[in-house]
């Protein structure tokens, strides 16, 4: 065996020597070239040259390693945050493009055409609101126990009300310290007196919208009390208003003339039921939450509808993942179109500069100081690493100025970046997008006291308390649409006797501030989801893989329900899951197996 191996090696070596390319390679390897001889001659001069050559080699080696690591880091960052980077670049590009085109004096029709890609973005986001809210609430609450659901609901609503009230207090303190309305000139061309809705009517409208009379109608409009003016004109006067004496040639004392002037008509406003062309999100949220709770109590009979809701929720999230790459393109034209419609920035800065600084300071203190502080105190976790995963949703909120339209992106960021439990995110986010308006409440309090300062109207402590309570309540009823705070601002102004017509003082700068307060609203919703997930972690046990175990209302049936004890067997973990339910209450001859295809969303 050894002789055969040795002879084979000799034969291979002879073949390589016969090959001209191989022989050239061997000569090249064994015989030094001219460069190598020169290098060896230089190295034989002294040891310093050898040291420098080795140092250069080590330096080149480490430089190559650093370049490789840096390139991998850049590539990994772009892979993780590519969409966020594109969105930020889109906002900057939109601002630059909008200010560049302001000097071209585009016509109104040209501005509409220019803003069309941004309009498509808004319509795309609004299209996903209804299926996302209904499917997420129904599927999320159906998989919870009643006790855990009630505890989570109470904690969520309490936290939202508390943070909203804190935001109002921050705004009141800042506006009293800065006093932006002192010295501001009032405009003479204000709107005339119109119908003013009372606070009681606004509160009743909020309660009516919680219980919509027509569920289909609630998807595109909501109830609103209309004020119809009724004129009462007096037919005749009881006595003459003025008596004039006109000189007359025939009568030296003059002639007496009586003039009857008709008094102005009395205007009385009568309330009548009306509607507003906006989605009744509050009514849809309450109906979906009620349906989800009842589906969970129905046990296996409600499983088919739960299956449908979960499939709808998964389809919506897949649509979001596909449509999210259009957002940077739409953001450019959405922001640029708004800047084209803006008034002269220098004029706005002179009139409302301090007012805008006061609102932005309050939003900064509440959003980047107080809310992260609450998150840290309640969870003992780093809030800014949590907020880093929400930057995409905050950029979309800045561009769209609508917390409801940002809801699909916020849900995506919470599930993928912040790793919040799906059941909690499905409940906390839709409720927060409806009732949690921290930025709007702060803005309304600042605006009301600013208008009082412009009118030299001194507010006592009782009126400040009234503003804080009214602003908190009015922000709950504000819709998650652009500039919805102007509608509820009337309630805050009338509660302390301020003229509602002075809202026109702040309309010019409202569209800018509305974007920043929408960012704070979205940030508050997302931080609330993280806090509730930490406080309710015992109610949602984790499996061995670290994910929550869904119940779908069948593990622990309620005492007053008609469902039976049905064990579950999970086949797959990441794809569509097939659960096997076996009826143990029947006899041995009647036992059968029921399968439900439950999508693991």
C-alpha positions as CSV (number, residue, x, y, z in Angstrom):
1,X,0.0,0.0,0.0
2,X,2.8,2.4,0.9
3,X,4.7,1.6,-2.3
4,X,1.6,2.2,-4.4
5,X,1.0,5.6,-2.6
6,X,4.6,6.6,-3.1
7,X,4.6,5.7,-6.9
8,X,1.3,7.7,-7.3
9,X,2.9,10.8,-5.7
10,X,5.9,10.5,-8.0
11,X,3.7,10.2,-11.1
12,X,1.7,13.3,-10.1
13,X,4.8,15.3,-9.5
14,X,6.2,14.3,-13.0
15,X,2.9,15.4,-14.6
16,X,3.1,18.7,-12.9
17,X,6.7,19.2,-14.1
18,X,5.6,18.4,-17.6
19,X,2.9,21.0,-17.4
20,X,4.4,24.4,-18.5
21,X,2.0,26.5,-16.4
22,X,2.9,24.5,-13.3
23,X,6.6,24.8,-13.9
24,X,6.4,28.5,-14.4
25,X,4.4,28.8,-11.1
26,X,7.0,26.7,-9.3
27,X,9.9,28.9,-10.7
28,X,8.0,32.0,-9.7
29,X,7.6,30.7,-6.2
30,X,11.1,29.5,-5.7
31,X,13.1,32.1,-7.5
32,X,12.9,35.6,-6.1
33,X,11.8,38.5,-8.4
34,X,13.5,41.8,-8.8
35,X,11.2,43.5,-6.3
36,X,11.9,40.8,-3.7
37,X,15.7,41.2,-4.2
38,X,15.4,44.9,-3.8
39,X,13.3,44.5,-0.7
40,X,15.7,42.0,0.7
41,X,18.6,44.3,0.0
42,X,16.9,47.2,1.7
43,X,16.0,45.0,4.7
44,X,19.6,44.0,5.1
45,X,20.7,47.6,5.6
46,X,19.3,47.9,9.1
47,X,16.6,46.7,11.4
48,X,14.7,50.0,11.2
49,X,13.3,49.2,7.8
50,X,12.1,45.9,8.9
51,X,10.2,47.4,11.8
52,X,8.5,50.0,9.7
53,X,7.4,47.4,7.2
54,X,5.9,45.2,10.0
55,X,4.2,48.3,11.5
56,X,2.7,49.2,8.1
57,X,1.4,45.7,7.7
58,X,-0.2,45.7,11.1
59,X,-1.7,49.1,10.4
60,X,-3.1,48.1,7.1
61,X,-4.5,44.9,8.7
62,X,-6.3,46.9,11.4
63,X,-7.5,49.5,8.9
64,X,-9.1,46.8,6.8
65,X,-10.7,45.3,9.8
66,X,-12.1,48.7,10.9
67,X,-13.4,49.4,7.4
68,X,-15.1,46.0,7.3
69,X,-16.7,46.4,10.8
70,X,-17.8,50.0,9.9
71,X,-19.3,48.9,6.7
72,X,-21.2,46.0,8.4
73,X,-22.5,48.4,11.1
74,X,-23.7,50.9,8.4
75,X,-25.3,48.1,6.5
76,X,-27.0,46.7,9.6
77,X,-28.2,50.1,10.6
78,X,-29.7,50.7,7.1
79,X,-31.4,47.3,7.3
80,X,-32.9,48.0,10.7
81,X,-33.7,51.7,10.3
82,X,-33.9,52.2,6.6
83,X,-37.6,53.2,6.5
84,X,-37.1,55.6,9.5
85,X,-34.1,57.2,7.7
86,X,-36.1,57.6,4.5
87,X,-39.0,59.1,6.4
88,X,-36.8,61.7,8.1
89,X,-35.2,62.6,4.8
90,X,-38.6,62.9,3.3
91,X,-39.7,65.4,5.9
92,X,-36.6,67.5,5.4
93,X,-37.0,67.3,1.6
94,X,-40.6,68.3,1.8
95,X,-39.8,71.4,4.0
96,X,-37.1,72.4,1.6
97,X,-39.2,71.9,-1.5
98,X,-42.2,73.7,0.0
99,X,-40.1,76.8,0.8
100,X,-38.4,76.8,-2.6
101,X,-41.8,76.7,-4.4
102,X,-43.4,79.5,-2.3
103,X,-41.9,82.1,-4.6
104,X,-43.4,80.5,-7.8
105,X,-47.0,81.6,-6.8
106,X,-48.7,78.4,-7.9
107,X,-52.4,78.5,-8.6
108,X,-54.9,76.8,-6.4
109,X,-55.4,74.0,-8.9
110,X,-51.7,73.5,-9.3
111,X,-51.3,73.1,-5.5
112,X,-54.1,70.5,-5.5
113,X,-52.2,68.5,-8.2
114,X,-48.9,68.9,-6.4
115,X,-50.4,67.6,-3.1
116,X,-52.0,64.6,-4.7
117,X,-49.4,62.0,-3.6
118,X,-49.8,63.2,-0.1
119,X,-53.5,63.0,-0.3
120,X,-53.1,59.3,-1.4
121,X,-51.1,58.7,1.7
122,X,-53.8,60.1,4.0
123,X,-56.5,58.1,2.3
124,X,-54.5,54.9,2.5
125,X,-54.0,55.3,6.3
126,X,-57.6,56.3,6.9
127,X,-58.7,53.2,4.9
128,X,-57.0,50.9,7.5
129,X,-58.5,52.5,10.6
130,X,-61.8,50.8,10.6
131,X,-60.7,47.2,10.0
132,X,-57.7,47.6,12.3
133,X,-59.8,48.9,15.3
134,X,-62.6,46.3,15.0
135,X,-60.4,43.3,14.4
136,X,-57.8,44.2,17.0
137,X,-60.3,44.9,19.8
138,X,-62.5,41.9,19.1
139,X,-59.6,39.4,18.8
140,X,-57.7,40.9,21.6
141,X,-60.4,41.1,24.2
142,X,-61.9,37.7,23.3
143,X,-58.7,36.0,24.3
144,X,-58.7,37.6,27.8
145,X,-60.3,36.5,31.0
146,X,-62.9,38.9,32.4
147,X,-61.0,39.8,35.5
148,X,-57.8,40.5,33.6
149,X,-59.7,42.5,31.0
150,X,-61.4,44.6,33.7
151,X,-58.2,45.3,35.5
152,X,-56.4,46.3,32.3
153,X,-59.3,48.5,31.3
154,X,-59.4,50.4,34.6
155,X,-55.6,50.9,34.6
156,X,-55.6,52.1,31.0
157,X,-58.4,54.7,31.4
158,X,-57.1,55.9,34.8
159,X,-53.6,56.4,33.4
160,X,-54.9,58.2,30.3
161,X,-57.0,60.6,32.4
162,X,-54.1,61.2,34.8
163,X,-51.6,62.0,32.1
164,X,-54.0,64.3,30.3
165,X,-54.7,66.3,33.5
166,X,-50.9,66.5,34.1
167,X,-50.5,67.9,30.5
168,X,-53.1,70.6,31.2
169,X,-51.4,71.6,34.4
170,X,-48.0,71.9,32.6
171,X,-49.6,74.1,29.9
172,X,-51.3,76.4,32.5
173,X,-48.1,76.8,34.5
174,X,-46.0,77.7,31.4
175,X,-48.5,80.1,29.9
176,X,-48.8,81.9,33.3
177,X,-45.0,82.2,33.5
178,X,-44.2,83.2,29.9
179,X,-47.4,85.3,29.3
180,X,-47.3,85.1,25.5
181,X,-50.5,87.2,25.1
182,X,-49.3,90.3,26.8
183,X,-48.7,93.0,24.3
184,X,-50.2,91.1,21.4
185,X,-52.3,93.3,19.1
186,X,-55.8,92.1,18.3
187,X,-56.9,91.8,14.7
188,X,-59.8,94.0,13.7
189,X,-61.2,91.7,11.0
190,X,-62.5,89.0,13.3
191,X,-65.5,86.9,12.5
192,X,-68.9,88.0,13.7
193,X,-70.8,86.4,16.5
194,X,-72.2,83.0,15.6
195,X,-73.8,80.0,17.3
196,X,-71.8,78.8,20.3
197,X,-72.3,75.3,21.5
198,X,-72.6,75.0,25.3
199,X,-70.4,72.6,27.3
200,X,-73.5,70.6,28.3
201,X,-74.4,70.0,24.6
202,X,-70.8,68.9,23.8
203,X,-70.9,66.5,26.8
204,X,-74.2,65.0,25.7
205,X,-72.9,64.6,22.1
206,X,-69.9,62.7,23.5
207,X,-72.2,60.3,25.3
208,X,-74.5,59.9,22.3
209,X,-71.5,59.0,20.1
210,X,-70.6,56.3,22.6
211,X,-73.9,54.5,21.7
212,X,-74.4,55.0,17.9
213,X,-77.9,54.4,16.7
214,X,-76.7,53.0,13.4
215,X,-73.5,51.0,13.3
216,X,-73.0,51.4,9.6
217,X,-73.6,55.1,9.8
218,X,-71.0,55.3,12.5
219,X,-68.3,54.3,10.1
220,X,-68.5,57.6,8.2
221,X,-70.3,60.1,10.4
222,X,-71.0,61.0,14.0
223,X,-73.7,62.8,15.9
224,X,-73.4,66.5,16.3
225,X,-75.9,69.0,17.8
226,X,-76.8,71.7,15.3
227,X,-77.8,75.2,16.3
228,X,-80.5,76.7,14.1
229,X,-81.0,80.5,14.4
230,X,-84.6,81.7,14.8
231,X,-85.3,85.4,14.2
232,X,-88.0,87.2,16.1
233,X,-88.8,90.6,14.4
234,X,-91.2,92.9,16.3
235,X,-94.2,94.0,14.1
236,X,-94.6,97.5,15.5
237,X,-93.3,99.7,18.2
238,X,-95.3,100.8,21.2
239,X,-94.1,104.4,21.1
240,X,-92.0,106.5,18.7
241,X,-88.3,106.2,19.1
242,X,-87.2,109.7,18.0
243,X,-89.0,113.0,17.6
244,X,-87.6,115.6,15.2
245,X,-88.7,119.2,14.7
246,X,-88.4,120.3,11.1
247,X,-88.4,124.1,10.3
248,X,-91.5,125.2,8.2
249,X,-92.3,128.5,6.6
250,X,-95.9,128.3,7.4
251,X,-95.4,127.5,11.0
252,X,-92.7,129.5,12.8
253,X,-92.4,126.8,15.6
254,X,-91.6,124.2,13.1
255,X,-93.3,120.9,12.3
256,X,-93.0,117.8,14.5
257,X,-92.0,114.6,12.8
258,X,-92.2,111.2,14.6
259,X,-89.8,108.4,13.4
260,X,-90.4,104.8,14.3
261,X,-87.2,102.8,14.1
262,X,-87.6,99.0,13.9
263,X,-85.4,97.4,16.7
264,X,-83.0,94.6,15.6
265,X,-84.5,91.2,15.6
266,X,-83.9,88.8,18.5
267,X,-81.8,85.8,17.4
268,X,-82.6,82.6,19.3
269,X,-80.7,79.4,18.6
270,X,-82.6,76.2,18.7
271,X,-80.9,72.8,19.0
272,X,-81.6,70.1,16.5
273,X,-80.0,66.7,15.8
274,X,-77.4,66.8,13.1
275,X,-74.3,65.0,11.9
276,X,-70.6,65.6,11.2
277,X,-68.8,63.9,8.3
278,X,-66.3,62.1,10.5
279,X,-65.9,58.5,11.6
280,X,-67.4,57.9,15.0
281,X,-64.3,56.1,16.3
282,X,-65.6,56.2,19.9
283,X,-68.8,54.3,19.1
284,X,-66.9,51.8,17.1
285,X,-64.4,51.2,19.8
286,X,-67.1,50.6,22.5
287,X,-69.0,48.3,20.2
288,X,-65.9,46.3,19.2
289,X,-64.8,46.0,22.9
290,X,-68.2,44.8,23.9
291,X,-68.3,42.2,21.1
292,X,-64.8,41.0,22.0
293,X,-65.7,40.5,25.7
294,X,-68.9,38.6,24.8
295,X,-67.1,36.4,22.2
296,X,-64.6,35.4,24.9
297,X,-67.5,34.3,27.2
298,X,-69.1,32.3,24.4
299,X,-66.3,29.7,24.3
300,X,-66.1,27.5,21.3
301,X,-69.2,28.9,19.7
302,X,-67.5,32.3,19.3
303,X,-64.3,30.7,17.9
304,X,-65.3,31.0,14.2
305,X,-65.9,34.8,14.5
306,X,-62.7,35.2,16.5
307,X,-60.9,33.3,13.6
308,X,-62.3,35.9,11.1
309,X,-61.2,38.8,13.2
310,X,-57.7,37.5,13.6
311,X,-57.4,36.8,9.9
312,X,-58.6,40.4,9.2
313,X,-56.0,41.7,11.6
314,X,-53.2,39.8,10.0
315,X,-54.2,40.9,6.5
316,X,-54.3,44.6,7.7
317,X,-50.8,44.2,9.1
318,X,-49.5,42.7,5.9
319,X,-51.1,45.6,3.9
320,X,-49.2,48.0,6.3
321,X,-45.9,46.2,5.7
322,X,-46.4,46.5,2.0
323,X,-47.7,50.1,1.9
324,X,-45.2,51.5,4.4
325,X,-42.6,51.9,1.6
326,X,-44.8,54.4,-0.1
327,X,-44.8,56.7,3.0
328,X,-41.5,58.6,2.3
329,X,-42.7,59.5,-1.2
330,X,-46.1,60.7,0.1
331,X,-44.6,62.6,3.0
332,X,-42.6,64.8,0.7
333,X,-45.6,66.2,-1.1
334,X,-47.8,66.2,2.0
335,X,-45.4,68.4,3.9
336,X,-44.5,70.6,0.9
337,X,-48.2,71.1,0.1
338,X,-48.9,72.4,3.6
339,X,-46.0,74.8,3.5
340,X,-47.3,76.2,0.2
341,X,-50.6,77.0,1.9
342,X,-49.0,78.7,4.8
343,X,-49.0,82.4,5.4
344,X,-45.9,84.6,5.6
345,X,-43.7,83.0,8.3
346,X,-42.2,86.3,9.3
347,X,-45.7,87.8,10.0
348,X,-46.6,84.7,12.0
349,X,-43.5,84.9,14.0
350,X,-44.1,88.5,15.0
351,X,-47.7,87.9,16.0
352,X,-47.7,84.4,17.5
353,X,-44.0,83.6,18.1
354,X,-44.2,83.5,21.9
355,X,-47.5,81.6,21.8
356,X,-45.9,78.9,19.6
357,X,-42.8,78.7,21.8
358,X,-45.0,78.3,24.9
359,X,-46.9,75.4,23.3
360,X,-43.8,73.7,22.0
361,X,-42.1,74.0,25.4
362,X,-45.0,72.5,27.1
363,X,-45.1,69.6,24.6
364,X,-41.4,69.1,25.1
365,X,-41.6,69.0,28.9
366,X,-44.6,66.7,28.9
367,X,-43.4,64.3,26.1
368,X,-39.7,64.0,26.7
369,X,-39.5,64.6,30.5
370,X,-42.7,63.7,32.3
371,X,-44.0,60.7,30.2
372,X,-40.6,59.0,30.2
373,X,-40.3,59.7,33.9
374,X,-43.7,58.0,34.5
375,X,-42.5,55.0,32.4
376,X,-39.3,54.7,34.3
377,X,-41.0,54.9,37.7
378,X,-43.6,52.3,36.9
379,X,-41.5,49.8,34.9
380,X,-37.9,50.5,36.1
381,X,-36.8,50.3,32.4
382,X,-35.0,52.7,30.2
383,X,-37.7,54.8,28.4
384,X,-35.5,56.2,25.7
385,X,-34.5,52.7,24.4
386,X,-38.3,52.1,24.2
387,X,-39.0,55.4,22.5
388,X,-36.3,54.6,19.9
389,X,-38.5,51.9,18.5
390,X,-41.4,54.4,18.1
391,X,-39.5,56.9,15.9
392,X,-41.2,55.7,12.7
393,X,-44.7,56.2,14.1
394,X,-43.7,59.7,15.4
395,X,-42.4,60.8,12.0
396,X,-45.6,59.6,10.4
397,X,-47.6,61.5,13.1
398,X,-45.6,64.6,12.3
399,X,-46.3,64.3,8.6
400,X,-50.0,63.3,8.7
401,X,-51.1,65.3,11.9
402,X,-53.6,62.5,12.7
403,X,-53.3,60.1,15.6
404,X,-56.0,57.8,14.1
405,X,-54.2,57.6,10.7
406,X,-51.0,56.8,12.5
407,X,-52.6,54.0,14.5
408,X,-51.5,51.2,12.0
409,X,-47.9,52.3,12.1
410,X,-47.9,52.6,15.9
411,X,-49.3,49.1,16.1
412,X,-46.5,47.9,13.8
413,X,-43.8,49.6,15.8
414,X,-45.1,48.3,19.2
415,X,-45.3,44.7,18.0
416,X,-42.0,44.5,16.0
417,X,-39.7,47.0,17.7
418,X,-40.9,47.3,21.3
419,X,-42.1,43.7,21.6
420,X,-45.3,44.6,23.5
421,X,-47.8,41.8,24.0
422,X,-50.3,41.6,21.1
423,X,-53.4,41.4,23.3
424,X,-52.4,44.5,25.3
425,X,-51.4,46.5,22.1
426,X,-54.8,45.6,20.5
427,X,-56.7,47.1,23.4
428,X,-54.6,50.0,24.6
429,X,-53.8,51.6,21.3
430,X,-57.3,51.9,19.8
431,X,-58.6,53.2,23.1
432,X,-55.7,55.7,23.4
433,X,-56.2,56.9,19.9
434,X,-59.8,57.8,20.9
435,X,-59.6,59.3,24.4
436,X,-55.9,60.0,25.1
437,X,-55.1,63.5,23.7
438,X,-52.4,64.9,26.0
439,X,-51.0,67.3,23.4
440,X,-54.5,68.5,22.5
441,X,-55.4,69.1,26.2
442,X,-52.2,71.1,26.8
443,X,-52.7,73.1,23.6
444,X,-56.3,74.0,24.5
445,X,-55.4,75.2,28.0
446,X,-52.5,77.3,26.7
447,X,-54.7,78.8,23.9
448,X,-57.6,79.7,26.3
449,X,-55.3,81.6,28.7
450,X,-53.5,83.2,25.7
451,X,-56.8,84.6,24.4
452,X,-57.6,85.8,27.9
453,X,-54.3,87.7,28.1
454,X,-54.9,89.2,24.6
455,X,-58.2,90.5,25.8
456,X,-56.7,91.8,29.2
457,X,-59.0,89.4,31.0
458,X,-57.8,88.4,34.5
459,X,-58.5,84.8,35.4
460,X,-58.9,83.8,39.0
461,X,-58.0,80.5,40.5
462,X,-61.5,79.1,40.1
463,X,-61.5,79.8,36.4
464,X,-58.1,78.2,36.0
465,X,-59.5,75.0,37.6
466,X,-62.5,75.2,35.3
467,X,-60.2,75.5,32.3
468,X,-58.1,72.4,33.5
469,X,-61.2,70.3,34.0
470,X,-62.9,71.4,30.8
471,X,-59.8,71.0,28.6
472,X,-59.3,67.5,30.0
473,X,-62.9,66.5,29.2
474,X,-62.9,68.3,25.8
475,X,-59.8,66.5,24.7
476,X,-61.4,63.2,25.3
477,X,-64.1,64.1,22.8
478,X,-61.7,65.4,20.2
479,X,-61.5,63.4,17.0
480,X,-58.2,62.0,15.9
481,X,-58.1,64.1,12.8
482,X,-56.1,67.2,11.8
483,X,-57.0,70.4,13.7
484,X,-59.7,68.7,15.7
485,X,-58.7,70.8,18.7
486,X,-60.1,73.9,17.2
487,X,-63.6,72.4,17.4
488,X,-63.4,71.6,21.1
489,X,-61.6,74.9,21.9
490,X,-65.0,76.6,21.8
491,X,-66.1,74.5,24.8
492,X,-63.1,75.6,26.9
493,X,-63.6,79.3,26.0
494,X,-67.3,79.4,26.8
495,X,-66.7,77.7,30.1
496,X,-64.9,80.8,31.4
497,X,-66.8,83.5,29.4
498,X,-64.2,84.2,26.8
499,X,-65.3,85.2,23.2
500,X,-65.2,82.1,20.9
501,X,-64.6,84.3,17.9
502,X,-61.0,84.9,19.1
503,X,-60.1,81.4,17.9
504,X,-59.2,83.1,14.6
505,X,-56.2,84.6,16.4
506,X,-54.4,81.2,16.5
507,X,-55.8,79.5,13.4
508,X,-52.8,80.7,11.3
509,X,-50.2,78.8,13.3
510,X,-52.5,75.9,14.4
511,X,-51.5,73.6,11.6
512,X,-47.8,73.7,12.6
513,X,-48.5,73.1,16.3
514,X,-51.1,70.4,15.5
515,X,-48.3,68.2,14.1
516,X,-46.2,68.3,17.2
517,X,-49.1,67.7,19.6
518,X,-50.1,64.7,17.5
519,X,-46.6,63.3,18.0
520,X,-47.1,63.7,21.8
521,X,-50.5,61.9,21.5
522,X,-48.9,59.0,19.7
523,X,-46.0,58.8,22.1
524,X,-48.4,58.8,25.1
525,X,-50.4,56.0,23.6
526,X,-47.3,53.9,23.0
527,X,-45.8,54.5,26.4
528,X,-49.1,53.6,28.0
529,X,-49.0,50.3,26.2
530,X,-45.6,49.6,27.6
531,X,-46.6,50.5,31.2
532,X,-49.9,48.5,31.1
533,X,-47.9,45.5,29.6
534,X,-45.6,45.7,32.6
535,X,-48.3,46.1,35.2
536,X,-50.5,43.3,33.8
537,X,-47.6,40.9,33.0
538,X,-49.0,38.4,35.6
539,X,-52.3,38.3,33.9
540,X,-50.7,37.2,30.6
541,X,-48.4,34.2,31.3
542,X,-45.6,33.5,28.9
543,X,-44.9,30.2,27.3
544,X,-41.5,28.7,27.0
545,X,-40.7,30.6,23.9
546,X,-41.4,33.9,25.7
547,X,-44.7,34.7,23.9
548,X,-48.0,35.0,25.6
549,X,-50.3,32.0,25.5
550,X,-53.6,32.8,23.8
551,X,-56.7,31.6,25.4
552,X,-59.4,32.4,22.8
553,X,-61.9,32.1,25.6
554,X,-61.7,28.3,25.9
555,X,-59.1,27.5,28.6
556,X,-61.0,28.7,31.6
557,X,-64.7,29.0,30.9
558,X,-66.7,31.4,33.0
559,X,-69.1,30.2,35.6
560,X,-72.1,31.8,33.9
561,X,-71.3,30.7,30.4
562,X,-72.5,27.6,28.5
563,X,-69.1,26.6,27.2
564,X,-67.5,23.3,28.2
565,X,-64.0,22.6,29.2
566,X,-62.1,22.1,26.0
567,X,-58.3,21.4,26.0
568,X,-56.1,22.8,23.3
569,X,-53.3,21.2,21.4
570,X,-51.0,23.6,19.4
571,X,-49.4,22.2,16.3
572,X,-47.4,25.1,14.9
573,X,-46.0,28.1,16.6
574,X,-45.3,30.8,13.9
575,X,-47.6,30.0,11.0
576,X,-51.3,29.4,11.0
577,X,-52.0,27.2,14.0
578,X,-54.3,24.3,14.1
579,X,-55.9,23.6,17.5
580,X,-57.5,20.4,18.4
581,X,-60.5,20.4,20.7
582,X,-61.9,17.2,22.1
583,X,-65.3,17.0,23.7
584,X,-64.9,15.0,26.9
585,X,-68.4,15.3,28.2
586,X,-69.9,12.8,25.6
587,X,-70.0,9.1,25.9
588,X,-67.3,6.9,24.4
589,X,-69.3,6.1,21.4
590,X,-70.2,9.7,20.7
591,X,-66.8,11.3,21.2
592,X,-65.7,13.5,18.3
593,X,-63.0,16.0,17.5
594,X,-63.6,19.6,16.4
595,X,-60.8,21.5,14.6
596,X,-60.5,25.3,14.4
597,X,-58.0,27.0,12.2
598,X,-56.9,29.9,14.4
599,X,-54.4,32.3,12.8
600,X,-51.6,33.2,15.2
601,X,-51.5,36.9,14.6
